[in-house]
Amino acid sequence: MLIIVNLWLGFPYFMLMITGILTSMPQDIYEAAKIDGASKSQQFRFITFPLLMYQTVPLMIMNFSYNINNFGGVYFLTNGNPPDSITTQSFAGTTDTLITWMYKLTLDQRLYNKASVVAIIMFLIIAPFALYNFSRTKSFKDGEL
């Protein structure tokens, strides 16, 4: 259910973003491709899709790192429950993410040392992944496409 709710909440954002990108694409590129004899599928494959990915990949990476830390979706829907018999010592439920688990450790259990370790682990997992992916996208490189 959490996945369905996240998809439901994120779909309008990406729909509006992609619609805006598609409407702002220059038509002269398509006109030149049509004159050169490109079919509709070739226009999509070699013009539309690369331009769309050029602008949306950085936003998808940011959205991915946001969803790893999605507090509201988990805490307000399930509160991290049901509790797991294996993780009774760690106070983590079966639907807890790192951020909701850190919240429970801090405010419910007052285990600040464990919560700070979870925060550091979250940073060590998310930051290198995001930096690597940002550096691989063409959006942050100098020059033209």
N, C-alpha and C positions, 0 to 999 in steps of 0.2 A: 504494500500500500504506500509505503514511503517513496518508492521509485515512481509510482504512478502520480503521486502528488507533486513530486519534483518535476516530472515531465510536464504535467499540467501547468505548473507555475512558470516553467522556462520556455514553453512553446511559443507564447505570444511575443516574447522578447526576441527570440531568434527569427520568428516569422517577419516581424517588423524590420529587423536589421537586414535580413536578406532581401526583402522587398525593396527597401531603400537603396541597397547596394545595386540591385538589378536595374532599378529605374535611373540610377545615376551613371550607368555605363555609357561611354561615348558611342554613338551610333555610326560614326564614320569608320570605325574599325570593322563593324559588321558589313557596312557597305563595300569596303575594300575587299573583304573576304568573299562577298557575294560576286564581285567583279572577277576575282581570281578563280572562281568556280568552286568555292567551298560549300559543302552540303550543310544542312542544319545541324547534323550530328557532329561534323567537324568544327563548326562554329562553336558549338557548346563545349566540345572537348578541348579545343585549343585557345578559345577566347574567353567564354563565359566562366567556365570552371576555374581556370587559373586566376582570373581577376577576382572571382568570388572568394576563393581560398586565401588569396593575398590579403584580403581585408578581414576575413572572419577567423582565421587561425589564431591570432593573438587573443581575440575575444573568447574563443573556445577554451584556450589554455587558462585564461583568468576564470572562466566559469567552472572549469574542472577543479581548480584549486579552491574556489568558493564552495563548491558542493562537498568537498572533503571536510570543510569546516562548517557545514550547514547546521547551525544550531537550532533554528526555529522549526525546521521540518521534523527533526527527530524529537526534540524536547516537548514541543507542544502537541504532537500527535501521540507519541507513545511514552514519553518521559524515560526512554531507554529501557522500558520494561518489555517483556517479562524478565525477571532476574534469572541468571544462568547459574546452575548448581556448581559449575566448574569455577566460575569467577566470583565466588562469594567473598573471598579475601580482598579482591581488587575493587569491589563495589561497582562493577560494570554490568550493565544489562545486555541482553542479546541484541538489541537494536541501537545501542550506544555507539556514537562515533567518538573520535578522540576529543572533540570539543565539548560534547555533552558529558563525557566521562570526566573531563577536567572540571567542568562546572559542578558536577556532583561531588567530586573530591574536595573542591574548594568550599562550597557553601553548605552542602549537606553533612559531610564527614569532617571538615576542617583539617584535611590532610594536605597542607600547603606544599610540603616537600614533594609529595608524589605528583601533585598537580603541576608544579613547576617542571618536573622531569617530563611529564606528558607534553607540556608546551614546548620544551626544547626539542623533543622528538618530532612534534608536528612541524616545527620550523626546519629541522634537518631533513625531513622527508619532502616537504613541499617546495622549499626554496631552490634546491639544486635542480629538481625536475622542471620547475617553471623557468629558471634561468637558462637551462640547456635548451628548452623548447623555444623560448623567446629568441635566443641567439641563432637558432636554425631557421626561423621564418625570414622571408624576404622583406617583411615590413620594416624591420629594424636595420636593414643594410642600406648603405649608400648606393645611389644610382637608380637607374630605371629597371623595369621588369625585365 
